[in-house]
Amino acid sequence: MKLKKQDLVGKKIDIHTHCTGVMLDHLINQKYPIAQDINDLSNIVIGNGIDYAITFPIPLSIYFDHIKFHNEKRLCPSNMTDFPFQAENLTMLYSISKFNLTHLLPFLSVSTRDKVNEQISFIRDMLQQYPIYGLKYHSSMDLCAANEKSFEPFANLAMECDLPILFHTKMDNYANPMNLLDFAKKYPEIRICAAHLAQLYKPFYEELHSDIHYQNVFIDCAPLSRNHFAMSAMNPNEHLIFSNPVCLIKELSNENPGRILWGSDAPWNRYVNDQNRVVEYPDDVTLVDKSGLWPKFSQNSINFLFGIPR
Ligand SMILES: [Zn+2]
């Protein structure tokens, strides 16, 4: 059964985690990690005192030929499944249900590149059978922006079924955070989350503050310390720079009240930092402990998942 708003009040919520599926690109490039089993995710979440975690599959779907994507940046069917994210979404839903992992709240991943009608009818079918909390879209891997016409069927479904959407962001043509503001303006009824701090991209935050119509826009910091580490090296003329991760979330929360969510991006919050130390899930949790922002993050996550009280 789907949880209700009141079940999440005051709870610690991780809004961005991955499970099921495999990132073969990382395996080919000897990068880590390449996958995360749902039971491993469950243990990490519970072991670190987090009450609930939103989770969705790892891109790229095995519907696509990973080798062609890796070598030619082209999305071609692999003929391994009938439509994109069929295996990944199904495995995730089935595992959550069979292992009774009621603290893991699934979002379904989608792709605009092929078999959209099949995906839509699959999602409708799954909504009847499992508790599902939203949709996830990874523009960079799908080689398509959220504000392109091909995403419309999923936007219409999200509106009809009141499903929030979490969008990956990156400084490329597809996942550029400015595309999400365009989408947010077009669909004010859909609650969206710009992942990865919307790249701390200054024009995004300037535009966000300039218009009262962006009340449906949320921002996650997944993964906080890794993002701070990476983004502090970005061009300060174009990106917001903060002295440390705790200052980052405190200042950003003050400047964007009601919008900031905490997400770990597990398993991609595990990395070796510049002091050659392995940074892991508990390190990110400690940063939020230090900031005192759990109650705010909890309320913001509830609003993203269930709607903003008016
Ligand atoms: Zn992610």
Residues whose N, C-alpha, C, O or C-beta is under 5 A from the ligand:
A	BS01	ZN	D265
